[in-house]
Amino acid sequence: MSFDLAIRGASVWREDGTFRRLDLGIREGKVVALAVPAWDFPSAGRVVDAEGRLLLPGLIDTHVHLRDPGFTYKEDYETGTRAAAAGGVTMVVDMPNTDPVPNTVERFRAHRANAASKSLVDFNHWASPTVPEEIRGIAREGAMGFKFFMISHHYPYDNPEQFISIAEPHRIYRTMVEIAATGRPCLVHPHNQSMWQELTREFVEAGTTLPKHREAAYTYAGNFVQNSAIATVMLLADVTRCRLRVLHNNYPPVIRLVRGMKAAGYQAVMEQNPWAIFGKGIPDHTIDEGPIWESLNDGTIDLLASDHAPHSTDELLESRADAFNSIVSSLTIVEHMLALFLTRIAEGAPLTVHRLVQLFSTNVAKHLDVYPRKGTIRVGSDADLVLVDLDERGIVDSTKLYSKCGNTPYEGWPLRGMPVMTVAGGRVVMEDRVVTAEPGSGRFIPPDGAS
């Protein structure tokens, strides 16, 4: 037996939480051999010496805003997936706040074709369910699932052609009924629109500031704007049997509510974003980290996703003066999120690398119905891998970003522990921080069982 690629001597992540020094062989995009290192390991087209490094499953980032089509001056599928590959991400699922919105079969097909011509890593999409009669047809096209926003205000919601928000409980209920019939996940950005609008009016009259924006959206009255919405969608998902995933569970009051509802038997997949720990790069955006780390370990939070949300530098500067009528921050993070977590773990954060892999890969693959094809390292799985050097150091530098937007809230942050090679579908797509993959080389990955 010969291999296209062999990775020798790495400490390979195992699902039981251990790391074993193994040789790994790849052929035709699949892992075909895992063996204790031996002199007689079969020949390979290329052999990578990975002694002293960790070999992890590639990250699956299911919350990326790639702005393509419609807002490609901020990011596009090529630049966004180039940044993903640099960060150890081997599959992305992008959000539907694009223009046009992928809320019909025809639009979804066009969205998929556009991504197929540009993506450097494997991909799928969250479609918009705002046209109920199109939901089942979109699912048959292989969409990973659906996502809607309960919030509607400035960019990009203020364009009537966008049509990406569903705020009213009766509409949410009808939408969930349709999505439940497909068996696909339903992602929700939770938000109590009426409460937020009233708070917005009050704060704007008193003077618009970024801290006030945060108070209106997250902290007022015990995080009521988020928590009341989360309770609503969890209750509706329970009665519709919809596979709910709640986004942005990033604050202690939310964690308390989610923990209680899960204990009461309400089921939903809970997503947390890295900025809950690393901040969003805006004034007065400190978060109590203790409950966040605890939630990552105790099952309250099921998975991590970047919420990579790039905006132009001009927009970022404008937001400082008028956050209520503009963007709030530019979250350019997919390229560095793995290194940021590895850095915090090296500094003593209460999280293991094994748990990090579960949250960023294994649990995600199971949620997407693509496990064990993805999200693990075993014979027969896709060769989606990231080689990590825990001793590699670096600094976040906005002048060297692969992301098009050219800014990051983590400018100048020191890094300790970095991805040094990304392998997607058996292809080396990044090596030593240089992305080598070609646009269009990523594959559309439907969920298992999709027609």
KAGI-V739297 format. One record per residue. N is the residue number from 0. RES is the residue in one letter. OMEGA is omega as a letter, one per 40 degrees, with the letter a starting at -180 (999 if undefined). Layout:
BEGIN
N/RES/OMEGA
N/RES/OMEGA
END
This chain:
BEGIN
0/M/i
1/S/a
2/F/i
3/D/a
4/L/i
5/A/i
6/I/a
7/R/i
8/G/i
9/A/i
10/S/a
11/V/i
12/W/i
13/R/a
14/E/i
15/D/i
16/G/i
17/T/i
18/F/a
19/R/i
20/R/a
21/L/i
22/D/a
23/L/i
24/G/a
25/I/i
26/R/i
27/E/i
28/G/a
29/K/i
30/V/a
31/V/i
32/A/i
33/L/a
34/A/i
35/V/a
36/P/a
37/A/a
38/W/a
39/D/i
40/F/a
41/P/a
42/S/a
43/A/i
44/G/i
45/R/i
46/V/i
47/V/i
48/D/a
49/A/a
50/E/i
51/G/a
52/R/i
53/L/i
54/L/a
55/L/i
56/P/i
57/G/i
58/L/i
59/I/a
60/D/a
61/T/i
62/H/i
63/V/i
64/H/a
65/L/i
66/R/a
67/D/e
68/P/i
69/G/a
70/F/a
71/T/i
72/Y/i
73/K/a
74/E/i
75/D/a
76/Y/i
77/E/a
78/T/a
79/G/i
80/T/i
81/R/i
82/A/i
83/A/i
84/A/i
85/A/a
86/G/i
87/G/a
88/V/a
89/T/i
90/M/i
91/V/i
92/V/a
93/D/a
94/M/a
95/P/i
96/N/i
97/T/i
98/D/e
99/P/i
100/V/i
101/P/a
102/N/i
103/T/i
104/V/a
105/E/a
106/R/i
107/F/i
108/R/i
109/A/i
110/H/i
111/R/a
112/A/i
113/N/i
114/A/a
115/A/a
116/S/a
117/K/a
118/S/i
119/L/i
120/V/i
121/D/a
122/F/i
123/N/a
124/H/i
125/W/i
126/A/i
127/S/a
128/P/a
129/T/i
130/V/a
131/P/a
132/E/i
133/E/a
134/I/a
135/R/i
136/G/i
137/I/i
138/A/i
139/R/i
140/E/i
141/G/i
142/A/i
143/M/a
144/G/a
145/F/i
146/K/i
147/F/i
148/F/i
149/M/a
150/I/i
151/S/i
152/H/a
153/H/a
154/Y/e
155/P/a
156/Y/a
157/D/i
158/N/a
159/P/i
160/E/a
161/Q/i
162/F/a
163/I/a
164/S/i
165/I/a
166/A/a
167/E/a
168/P/a
169/H/i
170/R/i
171/I/i
172/Y/a
173/R/i
174/T/i
175/M/i
176/V/a
177/E/a
178/I/i
179/A/a
180/A/i
181/T/a
182/G/a
183/R/i
184/P/i
185/C/i
186/L/a
187/V/i
188/H/a
189/P/a
190/H/i
191/N/a
192/Q/a
193/S/i
194/M/a
195/W/i
196/Q/a
197/E/i
198/L/i
199/T/i
200/R/a
201/E/a
202/F/i
203/V/i
204/E/a
205/A/a
206/G/a
207/T/i
208/T/i
209/L/i
210/P/i
211/K/i
212/H/i
213/R/a
214/E/a
215/A/a
216/A/a
217/Y/a
218/T/a
219/Y/i
220/A/i
221/G/i
222/N/a
223/F/a
224/V/i
225/Q/a
226/N/i
227/S/i
228/A/i
229/I/i
230/A/a
231/T/a
232/V/i
233/M/i
234/L/a
235/L/i
236/A/a
237/D/a
238/V/a
239/T/a
240/R/i
241/C/i
242/R/a
243/L/i
244/R/a
245/V/a
246/L/i
247/H/i
248/N/a
249/N/a
250/Y/a
251/P/i
252/P/i
253/V/a
254/I/i
255/R/i
256/L/a
257/V/i
258/R/i
259/G/a
260/M/i
261/K/i
262/A/i
263/A/i
264/G/i
265/Y/a
266/Q/i
267/A/i
268/V/a
269/M/a
270/E/i
271/Q/a
272/N/a
273/P/a
274/W/i
275/A/i
276/I/a
277/F/i
278/G/a
279/K/i
280/G/i
281/I/a
282/P/i
283/D/i
284/H/i
285/T/a
286/I/i
287/D/a
288/E/a
289/G/i
290/P/i
291/I/i
292/W/i
293/E/a
294/S/i
295/L/a
296/N/a
297/D/i
298/G/i
299/T/i
300/I/a
301/D/a
302/L/i
303/L/i
304/A/a
305/S/a
306/D/i
307/H/a
308/A/a
309/P/i
310/H/a
311/S/i
312/T/i
313/D/i
314/E/i
315/L/i
316/L/i
317/E/a
318/S/a
319/R/a
320/A/a
321/D/a
322/A/a
323/F/a
324/N/a
325/S/i
326/I/i
327/V/i
328/S/i
329/S/a
330/L/i
331/T/a
332/I/a
333/V/a
334/E/a
335/H/a
336/M/i
337/L/i
338/A/i
339/L/i
340/F/i
341/L/i
342/T/i
343/R/i
344/I/i
345/A/i
346/E/i
347/G/i
348/A/a
349/P/i
350/L/i
351/T/i
352/V/i
353/H/i
354/R/i
355/L/i
356/V/i
357/Q/a
358/L/a
359/F/a
360/S/a
361/T/i
362/N/i
363/V/i
364/A/i
365/K/i
366/H/a
367/L/a
368/D/i
369/V/i
370/Y/e
371/P/i
372/R/i
373/K/i
374/G/i
375/T/i
376/I/i
377/R/i
378/V/a
379/G/i
380/S/i
381/D/i
382/A/i
383/D/a
384/L/i
385/V/i
386/L/a
387/V/i
388/D/a
389/L/i
390/D/a
391/E/a
392/R/i
393/G/i
394/I/i
395/V/a
396/D/a
397/S/i
398/T/a
399/K/a
400/L/i
401/Y/i
402/S/a
403/K/a
404/C/i
405/G/i
406/N/i
407/T/i
408/P/a
409/Y/i
410/E/i
411/G/a
412/W/i
413/P/a
414/L/i
415/R/a
416/G/a
417/M/i
418/P/a
419/V/i
420/M/i
421/T/i
422/V/a
423/A/a
424/G/i
425/G/a
426/R/i
427/V/a
428/V/i
429/M/i
430/E/i
431/D/i
432/R/i
433/V/i
434/V/a
435/T/a
436/A/i
437/E/i
438/P/a
439/G/a
440/S/i
441/G/a
442/R/i
443/F/a
444/I/i
445/P/i
446/P/i
447/D/i
448/G/i
449/A/a
450/S/999
END
